[in-house]
Amino acid sequence: MTNCDLTERLAARLAPLLPAHSSILIGLSGGVDSVVLLHLLHQLAPCFSWRLSALHVHHGISPNADAWADFCTGLCATLAVPLHIEYVDIAPLREHGIEAAARKLRHAAFARQEADFVALAHHADDQAETLLLQLLRGAGVKGVAAMPVLSRVEGPVLITSDLPACGLSRMASSSVSLSKRPLFAERADSEEAPFAVRPEPDGTISHPTRLSKDTSQVVGYVEGRRIAGSERASTGSARTESKNIRARSIVRPLLHCSRREILDYATAENLQWIEDESNADDSYPRNFLRHRALPLLEQRFPACRDTLARSARHFAEASELLDDLARLDAQQPPPPLKGEAWPALNLSKGGEGALEISRLKSLSQPRAKNLLRWFLHGIGAPMPQAVQLDDMLHQLCDARQDAAVCIAYGDYEVHRYQGRVYALRALGEFDRSLVLPWQGEAELDWPALGARLIFEHTQGRGISLTKLQNARVTLRLRQGGETLRPHPNAATRTLKNLLQEHHVPPWRRERLPLLYCDDDLVNMAGVAIAAEYQASADEAGISVGLLPWAANVGRQ
């Protein structure tokens, strides 16, 4: 296949998927796959009026991380494609392990970006390798399903660049070697060192645009930003996966291209790229499959990569059917309980969802497990292991009715409360003495719930704005014994009683914000407003609501 054929084939495949004038963010590690993707989209962009940008994430673990960022800087400057570089620090998350910490950071880097589409450089060989890896890990149907060319944000999304998942700790031992071609990757028939970046004698990399190490500075086409682990940013050179990408869709234009086709294209176009020498280290599972297992299989089964990719597509179809079955088994969301302040079914990513226990009990065990997996997947929770799922289903369905069931796995918790299953990200410790002043802000972070308070201006409802403006307003946590009169004609009630009446789950009750005017308790978000502070029919008011941080990524 000629390069012209590849370009035309790509244009034909993308034309119906990516509307004219779309903004496309390209994941750019600097490796051959992402460089080829950038080159192809750069050629096609004028034909479709696409607006291109790129993201490179500097994880800072490898001693070559600066060289990789410099290379991407020069490449994008040459093509006049805006490049955003995210600098991340894994130190705050190192206790989770380098790979796990890097993965958590990677997730947010793409989620922070503005784009209609995120373009990733997965290719056909990735499909085959991933299928084998997942099978060897004992993954289920969803785990071995093929990656689609176009995927929406509703489910977990794989994010990748073309450097393999070699373990970031090993990246730190990578080195930079000289090559006869500056910044050009090793050819298959070359005896030169496998690194593509050539430093100058002073150790720098020469490019049309230099990247300032002051990350607040914008140089040329590059915008730099430093993100600490506590901000849940992301690392970027290694192959990564991500959830909650903010763009509407993920597109994988090279998914039907083989690694050989990509290398042939790069060579014919005289492209430059970088390559981590750890690519050759087959102590890593993906590299072992790539360099040893698959070549051996190809000797006996020459089309094995194609047939494995086809199997992955079959698994994807089966996964869709299982999801359809789970939707039927879930039926319609149950109606809220009378006076319930918290929706029964909220499948927002990282938020809190609920599923009726009766749905699970009415099904055979395989269908109940399928429904529970679908439910957890829908709120962005990780998939439990098979043993964990069996135990989870047993506790949820068979524990005595008044038992306080809470199953922790990973950084998520599954609760049973009033005949429903709730799943949510585990809430950490919080400061019970927390007091936050409110001075008219539209939003405030509320760390006790991992949420954001939203203050919305209203008319004829909510809290009287006039009364709020005439007092010192603070937000506090329950200390015990608080009371409030929820209606002008109602008796004063304890907050404990109001929380039970509104079916607020126990794990939320001590964490909900209380709004005070001076020393008067005015409001508990989502539960009640003190009668004497309620806005009259023609009065300006303020409504206080809670939004999970995960649902609010784009508002940072």
Buried (B, 14 or more C-beta within 10 A) or exposed (E): EEBEEBBEBBBEBBEEEBEEEBBBBBBBBBBBBBBBBBBBBBBBBEEBEBBBBBBBBBBBBBEBBBBBBBBBBBBBBEBEBBBBBBBBBBEBBEEBBBBBBBBBBBBBBBBBBEBBBBBBBBBBBBBBBBBBBBBEEEBBBBBBBBBBBBBEBEBBBBBBBBBBBBBBEBBBEBEBBEBEBBBBBBEEEEEBEBBBBBBEEEEEBEBEBBBBEEBEEBBBBBBBBBBBBEBBBBBBBBBBEBBBBBBEBBBBBBBBBBBEBBBBBBBEBEBBBBBBBBBEBBEBBBBBBBBEBBEEBEEEEEEBBBEBBBBBBEBBEBBEEBBEBBEEBBEEBBEEBEEBBBEBBBBBBBBBBBBBBEBBEEBEEEBBBBBBBBBBBBBBBEBBEEEBBEBBBEBBBEEEEEEEBBBEBEEBBBBBBBEBBBBBBEBEEBEEEBEBEBEEEEEBEBBBBBBBBBBEEBEEBBBBBEBBEEBEBBBBBBEEEBBBBBEEEEEEBEBBEBBEBBBBBEBBBBBBBBBBBEEEBBBBBBBBBBBEBBBEEEBBBBBBEBBBBBBBBEEE
